[in-house]
Amino acid sequence: MADFSKQYCERYDSDLPWDFDIEKEFEEMPFSSFRAIICEGFGFFGLHKDVDGGRFCLFGEQWAHIPYEEITDTTHLEYK
């Protein structure tokens, strides 16, 4: 089953029901942690919160750390 974030649905497909809230996930994560979670809409496979509280989404085989604030519905195409 595909999972879509609230932020993806609000931005790109408001008729699609969402499964999780990226903002809430980051709030619950301790500093310097990783959470395996897939968003089919944005195309990431995990979230990383660094030691300074920086928020990153993980893409591609090289685990590209893209700042959460910079992701779009096409970011995954750049990091296959």
N, C-alpha and C positions, 0 to 999 in steps of 0.2 A: 504494500500500500504506500502510495506517495504521501509525503508530509510537506506541508507548505506553512511558512511562517505568516504570522499576522501582518508583519511589515510588507511582505511580498504581496499578499492579497489586497491590502489597503492601497498599495501603490499601483499595481498592475491588473488586478482582477478581483474587483469587490464582490462578485457573485460567488467566488470560490470560498468554501469554508476553510478556515485556518486551523492548524493543529497545535502550534506553539507560538509563544511571543519571545522574540529574540531579546528584547530589552529585559524582560523578566528573567530569562535564562542568565544573562550577564549579571544582573543584580544578585542572583543566588550563588554565583560562582565565587569562590575565594580567589584572591590574587594568586598569580602564577599557577593557573590551572587550565585544563583542557576538558572540553565536553564533546563527546562524539554525538553529533546530531545532524541529520541531513535535511536540507531544504531543497526540494526539487525545483522550486521556482528560481531561487538565486543560484542554485547549483553548488552550494558548499557542503562539506561533509563534517565540519566541526567548528567549534568556537574556542578561542584562546583568549584568556585574560592574563596579561603580563604582570610583572611585579609592581609596575607603576599604575595599574588599572587600565592600561590600553586594551582596547577591544578589537579583536581580529577574527575574520572568517577565513577558514582554510579551504583552499582550492587545489585541485590537480595532484598529480603524482609527486611533485616536489614540495607539497604542503605549503604552497604560497600563502603567506600571511598578509591578507589585504585588510586595511582598516575598515571596520564595520561601516563607518560613515561614507565610505567611497564605493561600496558595492552597488551594482545595478543588475538588471536582469540579463545582461550580456557579459558580465565579468568572467563567468565560468568559461566562456569561449577563448579567453586569452590564456588560460591556465589549464590546459588539458593534460 
